[in-house]
Amino acid sequence: MPALRTSYRMGTSERSVKNYAVYLNNNYCFITHWGLAMFKDRFDAAHQLVPLLKKYSANPDAVILAVPRGGLQLGYILARELHLPLDAVFTKKIGYPTQPEFAIGAVSAKHIYISPEFADLTEFREYIEEQALALRTTLLERAQLYRGNKPPLNLTNKIVIIVDDGVATGHTLLASLALIQEDKPQKIVVALPVAPPEALERLREHADEVVCLSAPQNFLGVGQFYENFEQVDDKEAIRLLHEANL
């Protein structure tokens, strides 16, 4: 295992704590163990992420993908501060038949991904095909709603920074990463304000770089770490997407 680092960074300050950060190809994800609200809102969380992504600022090969809808509040700040184009990532998880919250795969407008442990199960084949067809119809409608007639960003040979307001298990985001990999990007960077350590370990196996401000052990849900975690409606998310690219 790579060397451990006993520090974390909030904004531009760095302080020593009894925590650690896991290195990944000289890029590290800061891990802390706080249980209190640490972000005023999603915009505040995004501003704290900016210093950790500065190396990609104004890079013509870099793009930002935000997970709708809350992720677009973070994506908006990152796109404006780093001078990068912003798009939304439109994927839908395929849930386990009797436990729909548990993702066994995901579908995008172009690709379908099924976790290896479920891919070869013949009893799931018809269910997966039906789910993929229904979800793809919904995705195309949402992409049209958000983008209008604008085409999606080209991800081939690009540095793709995918951002969300946090993850709990990471299963849905993992499936999205697998779909993004089908477009053959140069590099995939996951940027998150908060996630549990075990979810980050899973993400590190499928991304080239994982940047996270905090990974508390006592993780109950993403919202517990925000003072304001109100839902973002489609109208607000679409406005932010359009304004970020003006």
C-alpha positions in Angstrom: 0.0 0.0 0.0 1.3 3.5 -0.7 2.5 5.7 2.1 -0.1 7.3 4.4 -0.3 11.0 5.0 -1.5 12.5 8.3 -3.1 15.6 7.0 -6.1 16.9 5.2 -6.9 20.1 3.4 -10.0 22.3 3.6 -10.0 25.0 1.1 -6.4 26.2 0.9 -5.4 25.5 4.5 -3.7 22.3 5.7 -3.7 21.0 9.2 -2.3 17.9 11.0 -4.9 15.4 12.2 -5.1 11.8 13.4 -6.4 10.7 10.1 -4.9 9.6 6.8 -5.0 10.1 3.1 -4.6 7.3 0.5 -2.2 8.1 -2.4 -3.1 7.0 -5.9 -0.5 7.7 -8.5 0.7 10.7 -6.4 -2.9 11.9 -6.2 -4.5 11.6 -2.8 -8.0 11.6 -1.3 -8.2 13.2 2.2 -9.9 11.2 4.8 -11.2 12.6 8.0 -13.6 11.3 10.7 -15.9 14.1 11.4 -19.6 13.6 11.9 -20.8 17.2 12.0 -22.1 19.4 9.2 -19.0 20.7 7.4 -20.5 22.4 4.4 -22.9 25.3 4.3 -24.4 24.0 1.1 -23.3 22.4 -2.2 -21.8 25.7 -3.5 -19.6 25.9 -0.4 -18.5 22.3 -0.9 -17.6 23.0 -4.5 -15.5 26.1 -3.5 -13.6 23.8 -1.1 -12.9 21.3 -3.9 -11.5 23.9 -6.2 -8.0 24.0 -4.8 -7.6 20.3 -5.1 -8.5 20.4 -8.8 -6.5 23.6 -9.7 -4.0 21.6 -11.8 -6.8 21.0 -14.4 -7.6 24.7 -14.6 -8.1 25.9 -18.2 -6.8 22.6 -19.5 -8.2 22.2 -23.1 -8.4 18.5 -22.6 -10.4 18.5 -19.4 -14.2 18.5 -19.0 -16.5 18.4 -16.0 -19.5 16.0 -15.8 -22.0 16.6 -13.0 -24.5 14.1 -11.7 -28.0 15.7 -11.8 -29.5 17.3 -10.0 -27.5 18.3 -6.9 -24.2 17.7 -8.6 -24.9 20.5 -11.0 -24.6 23.1 -8.2 -21.0 21.8 -7.6 -20.3 21.4 -11.3 -21.3 25.1 -11.9 -18.8 26.4 -9.4 -16.0 24.1 -10.6 -16.7 25.0 -14.2 -16.6 28.7 -13.6 -13.6 28.6 -11.2 -11.5 26.2 -13.3 -12.6 27.6 -16.7 -13.8 24.2 -18.0 -16.9 23.1 -20.0 -19.7 21.5 -18.0 -22.1 18.8 -19.0 -24.5 16.5 -17.1 -23.9 12.8 -16.9 -27.1 11.0 -17.8 -27.1 7.5 -16.4 -29.7 5.5 -14.5 -29.0 2.6 -12.3 -30.5 -0.8 -12.9 -31.6 -2.1 -9.5 -31.8 -5.6 -8.2 -35.3 -7.0 -8.9 -36.3 -7.3 -5.3 -34.1 -4.5 -3.9 -34.3 -1.6 -6.5 -32.0 0.6 -4.4 -29.1 -1.8 -4.8 -27.5 -1.2 -8.2 -26.5 -4.2 -10.3 -25.7 -2.0 -13.3 -26.5 1.1 -15.2 -27.5 2.4 -18.6 -26.7 5.5 -20.6 -27.9 6.7 -24.0 -25.2 4.7 -25.7 -24.0 2.0 -23.3 -25.1 -0.5 -20.8 -23.1 -1.8 -17.9 -23.8 -4.8 -15.6 -21.7 -5.7 -12.6 -19.7 -8.9 -13.4 -21.4 -10.9 -10.7 -24.7 -10.4 -12.5 -23.7 -10.2 -16.1 -23.8 -14.0 -16.8 -26.9 -14.8 -14.9 -29.5 -16.0 -17.4 -32.4 -15.4 -15.1 -31.6 -11.7 -15.1 -31.3 -11.3 -18.8 -34.9 -10.5 -19.7 -35.2 -8.2 -16.7 -32.1 -6.3 -17.6 -33.2 -5.9 -21.2 -36.6 -4.5 -20.1 -35.1 -2.2 -17.6 -32.5 -0.9 -20.1 -35.2 -0.1 -22.7 -37.4 1.8 -20.2 -34.6 3.7 -18.5 -33.0 4.7 -21.8 -36.2 6.3 -22.9 -36.3 8.3 -19.7 -32.6 9.3 -20.1 -33.1 10.5 -23.7 -36.0 12.7 -22.5 -34.0 14.1 -19.6 -31.0 14.8 -21.9 -33.2 16.6 -24.3 -34.7 18.6 -21.4 -31.3 19.6 -20.1 -29.3 20.1 -23.3 -31.9 21.1 -25.8 -30.4 20.6 -29.2 -26.8 20.9 -27.9 -24.8 17.7 -28.4 -23.1 16.0 -25.4 -19.5 16.8 -24.7 -17.0 14.5 -26.5 -15.2 12.4 -23.8 -12.8 10.5 -26.0 -9.2 11.3 -25.0 -10.4 13.8 -22.4 -9.7 14.2 -18.7 -13.2 13.7 -17.3 -13.9 15.1 -13.9 -17.1 13.7 -12.6 -18.6 15.4 -9.6 -21.5 14.8 -7.2 -22.5 16.2 -3.8 -21.5 12.9 -2.2 -22.0 9.2 -2.3 -23.2 6.6 0.3 -22.4 3.2 -1.2 -20.9 4.4 -4.5 -22.6 1.6 -6.5 -24.5 3.9 -8.8 -21.4 6.1 -9.4 -19.3 3.0 -10.1 -21.8 2.0 -12.8 -21.6 5.5 -14.3 -17.8 5.3 -14.4 -18.0 2.0 -16.3 -20.2 3.7 -18.9 -17.9 6.7 -19.2 -15.0 4.3 -19.8 -16.8 3.1 -22.9 -16.0 6.5 -24.4 -12.3 5.9 -23.9 -11.4 9.1 -21.9 -7.7 9.9 -21.3 -8.3 10.0 -17.5 -11.2 9.8 -15.1 -11.2 11.9 -11.9 -13.9 11.6 -9.3 -14.5 14.7 -7.2 -16.6 14.5 -4.0 -17.1 16.6 -0.9 -17.9 13.6 1.3 -18.1 9.8 1.1 -17.6 6.8 3.5 -14.1 5.2 3.4 -15.3 1.9 2.0 -17.1 3.7 -0.9 -13.9 5.5 -1.8 -11.9 2.3 -1.8 -14.3 0.9 -4.4 -14.2 4.1 -6.5 -10.3 4.1 -6.4 -10.4 0.7 -8.2 -12.3 2.2 -11.2 -11.0 5.8 -11.4 -7.6 7.2 -12.2 -7.9 9.7 -9.4 -10.3 10.2 -6.5 -10.5 13.6 -4.7 -12.6 13.8 -1.6 -12.7 16.4 1.2 -13.9 14.1 3.9 -14.6 10.4 4.6 -16.1 10.0 8.0 -16.5 6.6 9.5 -19.9 7.5 11.1 -21.6 7.9 7.8 -25.4 7.8 7.8 -26.2 9.8 4.7 -24.8 12.6 2.5 -27.2 15.2 3.8 -25.9 15.0 7.4 -22.8 16.8 6.4 -24.6 19.8 4.9 -26.3 22.6 6.8 -28.5 23.1 3.7 -29.2 20.1 1.6 -32.4 21.1 -0.1 -33.4 19.3 -3.3 -32.5 20.9 -6.6 -35.2 21.0 -9.1 -34.8 20.6 -12.9 -35.3 24.3 -13.6 -32.4 25.3 -11.3 -30.2 22.5 -12.6 -30.8 23.4 -16.2 -30.1 27.1 -15.5 -26.8 26.3 -13.9 -25.8 24.0 -16.7 -26.5 26.7 -19.3 -24.9 29.6 -17.4 -21.7 27.6 -16.7 -21.1 27.3 -20.4 -21.8 31.0 -21.4 
